[in-house]
């Protein structure tokens, strides 16, 4: 079994294992991708100051977020199409977050449904939504979230104008994907990914089941 010592090790494994269209989706942004790059580069300007001769016997990363006790003050952000990165990806991520003790945020653009996450976890989770004009759809979405014991709604408000994601257009990204000879050839090299996807029934945008016609143009998160 490979030994992973840092995030870069995991990224390289992810690139080898995942079809290009889904890898590019998670590893790119819109337009010039400036914001995407700065999501990482900004942290390089933060330096931790070492402290010595200090009693650290009672150290702890535990805290609380929005009234919930957490193992450390972070949460898993909403990522669209996680279930196409790996079979049942949202379920796996939610269970991992629960095991570690941090909140998991389910994206509106998820492959696994709100009900899927509730069925496979024991703790409340967060749910990300967009500010849409269809009040009936939003009402039913909130009702589903409440029934699934979602404890927090994370509202996305910065997508008045949808940014163009160049790589997604070139790769024909959708759920299910728009298959071409090139994308099929690439997927054929990702055997473990393909075998897992064959075993799952979750391959479409489950949260949008029952959505009124014409609303399936939601932006990816």
C-alpha positions in Angstrom: 0.0 0.0 0.0 1.4 3.5 -0.9 2.6 5.6 2.0 1.1 9.1 1.9 3.0 11.7 3.9 1.4 15.0 2.7 -1.3 16.5 0.6 0.9 16.5 -2.6 1.2 12.7 -2.3 -2.6 12.4 -2.3 -2.9 14.8 -5.2 -0.5 12.7 -7.4 -2.5 9.6 -6.5 -5.7 11.4 -7.3 -4.4 12.5 -10.7 -3.4 8.9 -11.6 -6.7 7.4 -10.4 -9.3 9.9 -11.6 -10.5 10.6 -15.2 -9.1 13.8 -16.6 -12.5 15.6 -16.8 -13.2 15.1 -13.1 -9.6 15.8 -12.0 -9.6 19.1 -14.0 -12.9 20.0 -12.5 -11.5 19.9 -8.9 -8.1 21.2 -9.9 -9.1 24.3 -11.8 -11.2 27.4 -11.6 -13.0 29.9 -13.9 -11.6 32.4 -16.4 -7.9 33.1 -15.5 -8.1 30.8 -12.4 -6.5 33.6 -10.3 -8.8 32.9 -7.3 -8.2 29.2 -7.6 -4.4 29.7 -7.4 -4.7 32.1 -4.5 -6.7 29.6 -2.5 -3.4 27.9 -2.1 -0.7 30.6 -2.5 -2.3 32.9 0.1 -1.4 30.4 2.8 2.2 30.6 1.9 2.3 34.1 3.4 1.1 32.8 6.8 4.0 31.8 9.1 3.6 29.9 12.4 5.8 31.3 15.2 7.5 28.6 17.3 7.1 28.9 21.0 9.5 27.1 23.4 9.6 26.5 27.2 5.8 26.6 27.3 3.6 24.0 29.0 1.7 22.3 26.2 0.4 19.3 28.1 -3.2 20.6 27.9 -3.1 21.5 24.2 -6.2 20.8 22.1 -7.6 21.8 18.8 -11.2 21.3 19.9 -13.6 24.2 19.4 -17.1 24.9 18.4 -18.6 26.1 15.1 -22.2 27.4 14.9 -23.0 25.8 18.1 -21.5 22.4 17.3 -18.5 20.8 19.0 -15.7 20.1 16.6 -12.3 18.4 16.8 -10.8 21.4 15.1 -12.2 24.7 13.8 -12.5 23.6 10.1 -15.2 22.1 7.9 -15.3 20.2 4.7 -16.4 22.7 2.0 -19.1 21.8 -0.6 -17.6 20.3 -3.7 -19.8 19.5 -6.7 -19.7 16.1 -8.4 -17.7 14.5 -5.7 -19.6 11.3 -6.5 -18.0 11.3 -9.9 -14.5 11.7 -8.5 -15.1 8.4 -6.7 -18.1 6.2 -6.4 -20.4 7.5 -3.7 -17.9 10.2 -3.0 -20.1 12.4 -0.9 -21.0 9.5 1.4 -17.4 8.7 1.9 -16.4 12.3 2.6 -19.3 12.7 5.0 -18.4 9.6 6.9 -14.7 10.6 7.0 -15.6 14.0 8.4 -17.9 12.5 11.0 -15.2 10.1 12.1 -12.7 12.9 12.5 -15.2 15.2 14.2 -15.6 18.1 11.8 -18.6 19.3 9.8 -19.3 18.0 6.3 -21.0 20.4 3.8 -23.0 18.7 1.0 -23.2 20.6 -2.3 -26.4 21.2 -4.2 -24.5 19.9 -7.2 -23.8 16.5 -5.5 -24.2 13.1 -7.0 -25.4 11.5 -3.7 -28.6 12.9 -2.4 -29.4 14.6 0.9 -31.2 11.4 1.9 -28.1 9.3 1.0 -25.9 11.3 3.4 -28.5 11.1 6.2 -28.8 7.3 5.7 -25.1 6.7 5.9 -24.2 9.1 8.8 -25.3 9.5 12.4 -24.5 13.2 13.0 -26.1 16.3 11.5 -24.4 17.7 8.4 -24.4 21.0 6.6 -26.0 21.7 3.2 -25.0 24.3 0.6 -27.6 26.1 -1.5 -27.8 28.8 -4.1 -30.0 31.9 -4.1 -32.5 30.8 -6.8 -35.7 32.5 -7.9 -37.8 29.4 -7.9 -39.4 29.7 -4.4 -41.2 26.4 -4.7 -38.0 24.5 -5.5 -36.2 26.2 -2.7 -39.0 25.4 -0.2 -38.9 21.7 -1.1 -35.1 21.7 -0.9 -35.2 23.1 2.6 -37.9 20.6 3.6 -35.7 17.8 2.4 -32.7 19.2 4.3 -34.7 19.6 7.5 -36.0 16.0 7.2 -32.5 14.8 6.8 -31.4 16.5 10.0 -29.2 19.1 8.3 -28.1 21.5 11.1 -26.8 24.4 9.0 -27.6 25.9 5.6 -24.6 27.4 3.8 -25.9 30.0 1.3 -23.8 30.8 -1.8 -24.3 34.5 -2.7 -21.4 35.3 -5.0 -22.5 33.8 -8.3 -24.5 36.6 -9.8 -22.4 36.0 -12.9 -21.3 32.5 -13.6 -17.6 32.2 -14.5 -16.6 30.2 -17.5 -14.6 27.1 -16.7 -12.5 26.6 -19.8 -11.3 23.1 -19.0 -14.8 21.8 -18.2 -16.0 23.0 -21.6 -13.1 21.3 -23.4 -13.6 18.1 -21.4 -17.4 18.0 -22.0 -18.0 17.8 -18.3 -21.5 16.9 -17.1 -23.2 14.4 -14.9 -23.3 11.9 -16.5 -20.3 13.0 -18.6 -20.6 13.6 -22.4 -18.5 10.8 -23.6 -16.2 11.2 -26.6 -13.6 8.9 -28.0 -10.9 10.9 -26.1 -12.7 10.8 -22.8 -13.6 7.1 -23.1 -9.9 6.3 -23.9 -8.9 8.2 -20.8 -11.5 6.6 -18.6 -10.4 3.2 -19.8 -7.0 3.8 -18.2 -8.6 4.4 -14.8 -9.6 0.8 -14.0 -10.1 1.0 -10.2 -12.3 4.1 -10.7 -14.3 2.4 -13.4 -14.9 -0.7 -11.4 -16.2 1.3 -8.5 -18.5 3.3 -10.7 -20.0 0.2 -12.2 -21.0 -1.0 -8.7 -22.9 2.2 -7.7 -26.3 3.4 -8.8 -25.4 7.0 -8.0 -24.2 8.7 -11.2 -26.5 11.7 -11.6 -27.3 14.9 -9.8 -29.5 13.3 -7.2 -30.3 16.5 -5.2 -32.0 17.9 -8.3 -34.5 14.9 -8.7 -37.9 16.4 -9.1 -36.6 19.8 -10.1 -38.9 21.8 -12.4 -38.0 21.7 -16.1 -35.5 24.4 -17.0 -33.8 24.6 -13.7 -31.0 22.2 -14.4 -28.6 25.0 -15.3 -27.4 25.6 -11.8 -23.8 26.7 -11.5 -21.2 24.2 -10.2 -19.7 24.9 -6.8 
